[in-house]
């Protein structure tokens, strides 16, 4: 393994937290919390992919 890209570690941990939030919302039977967690997951994953594309274009990956 060469270098750890810490920004991607943070994105992945945030995505895991959002997925856990979906599971907790299902357990609580709370639709609003589930919707918020799904939106948060989409936001985090989208930003992660956008950052990866930008870094790839700059030659940092």
Rosetta constraint file for C-alpha pairs under 8 A:
AtomPair CA 5 CA 9 HARMONIC 6.80 0.50
AtomPair CA 6 CA 10 HARMONIC 6.30 0.50
AtomPair CA 7 CA 11 HARMONIC 6.28 0.50
AtomPair CA 8 CA 12 HARMONIC 6.02 0.50
AtomPair CA 8 CA 48 HARMONIC 6.87 0.50
AtomPair CA 9 CA 13 HARMONIC 6.19 0.50
AtomPair CA 10 CA 14 HARMONIC 6.16 0.50
AtomPair CA 11 CA 15 HARMONIC 6.17 0.50
AtomPair CA 11 CA 44 HARMONIC 6.43 0.50
AtomPair CA 11 CA 45 HARMONIC 7.40 0.50
AtomPair CA 11 CA 48 HARMONIC 6.04 0.50
AtomPair CA 12 CA 16 HARMONIC 6.17 0.50
AtomPair CA 13 CA 17 HARMONIC 6.18 0.50
AtomPair CA 14 CA 18 HARMONIC 6.24 0.50
AtomPair CA 14 CA 41 HARMONIC 7.94 0.50
AtomPair CA 14 CA 44 HARMONIC 6.82 0.50
AtomPair CA 15 CA 19 HARMONIC 6.21 0.50
AtomPair CA 15 CA 41 HARMONIC 5.61 0.50
AtomPair CA 15 CA 44 HARMONIC 6.09 0.50
AtomPair CA 15 CA 45 HARMONIC 6.67 0.50
AtomPair CA 16 CA 20 HARMONIC 6.15 0.50
AtomPair CA 17 CA 21 HARMONIC 6.12 0.50
AtomPair CA 18 CA 22 HARMONIC 6.38 0.50
AtomPair CA 18 CA 37 HARMONIC 5.35 0.50
AtomPair CA 18 CA 38 HARMONIC 7.08 0.50
AtomPair CA 18 CA 40 HARMONIC 6.23 0.50
AtomPair CA 18 CA 41 HARMONIC 5.26 0.50
AtomPair CA 19 CA 23 HARMONIC 6.50 0.50
AtomPair CA 19 CA 37 HARMONIC 7.16 0.50
AtomPair CA 19 CA 38 HARMONIC 7.71 0.50
AtomPair CA 19 CA 41 HARMONIC 6.87 0.50
AtomPair CA 20 CA 24 HARMONIC 6.17 0.50
AtomPair CA 21 CA 25 HARMONIC 6.02 0.50
AtomPair CA 21 CA 33 HARMONIC 7.76 0.50
AtomPair CA 21 CA 34 HARMONIC 7.15 0.50
AtomPair CA 21 CA 37 HARMONIC 5.62 0.50
AtomPair CA 22 CA 26 HARMONIC 6.23 0.50
AtomPair CA 22 CA 33 HARMONIC 7.55 0.50
AtomPair CA 22 CA 34 HARMONIC 5.15 0.50
AtomPair CA 22 CA 37 HARMONIC 5.50 0.50
AtomPair CA 22 CA 38 HARMONIC 6.67 0.50
AtomPair CA 23 CA 27 HARMONIC 6.25 0.50
AtomPair CA 24 CA 28 HARMONIC 6.12 0.50
AtomPair CA 25 CA 29 HARMONIC 5.84 0.50
AtomPair CA 25 CA 30 HARMONIC 5.23 0.50
AtomPair CA 25 CA 31 HARMONIC 6.99 0.50
AtomPair CA 25 CA 33 HARMONIC 5.57 0.50
AtomPair CA 25 CA 34 HARMONIC 5.01 0.50
AtomPair CA 26 CA 30 HARMONIC 6.41 0.50
AtomPair CA 26 CA 31 HARMONIC 7.71 0.50
AtomPair CA 26 CA 34 HARMONIC 6.83 0.50
AtomPair CA 30 CA 34 HARMONIC 6.33 0.50
AtomPair CA 31 CA 35 HARMONIC 6.16 0.50
AtomPair CA 32 CA 36 HARMONIC 6.23 0.50
AtomPair CA 33 CA 37 HARMONIC 6.11 0.50
AtomPair CA 34 CA 38 HARMONIC 6.09 0.50
AtomPair CA 35 CA 39 HARMONIC 6.15 0.50
AtomPair CA 36 CA 40 HARMONIC 6.08 0.50
AtomPair CA 37 CA 41 HARMONIC 6.11 0.50
AtomPair CA 38 CA 42 HARMONIC 6.26 0.50
AtomPair CA 39 CA 43 HARMONIC 6.13 0.50
AtomPair CA 40 CA 44 HARMONIC 6.12 0.50
AtomPair CA 41 CA 45 HARMONIC 6.00 0.50
AtomPair CA 42 CA 46 HARMONIC 5.87 0.50
AtomPair CA 43 CA 47 HARMONIC 6.16 0.50
AtomPair CA 44 CA 48 HARMONIC 6.12 0.50
AtomPair CA 45 CA 49 HARMONIC 6.22 0.50
AtomPair CA 46 CA 50 HARMONIC 6.08 0.50
AtomPair CA 47 CA 51 HARMONIC 6.00 0.50
AtomPair CA 48 CA 52 HARMONIC 6.15 0.50
AtomPair CA 49 CA 53 HARMONIC 6.16 0.50
AtomPair CA 50 CA 54 HARMONIC 6.22 0.50
AtomPair CA 51 CA 55 HARMONIC 6.11 0.50
AtomPair CA 52 CA 56 HARMONIC 6.03 0.50
AtomPair CA 53 CA 57 HARMONIC 6.18 0.50
AtomPair CA 54 CA 58 HARMONIC 6.31 0.50
AtomPair CA 55 CA 59 HARMONIC 6.19 0.50
AtomPair CA 55 CA 60 HARMONIC 5.19 0.50
AtomPair CA 55 CA 61 HARMONIC 6.13 0.50
AtomPair CA 56 CA 60 HARMONIC 5.82 0.50
AtomPair CA 56 CA 61 HARMONIC 5.22 0.50
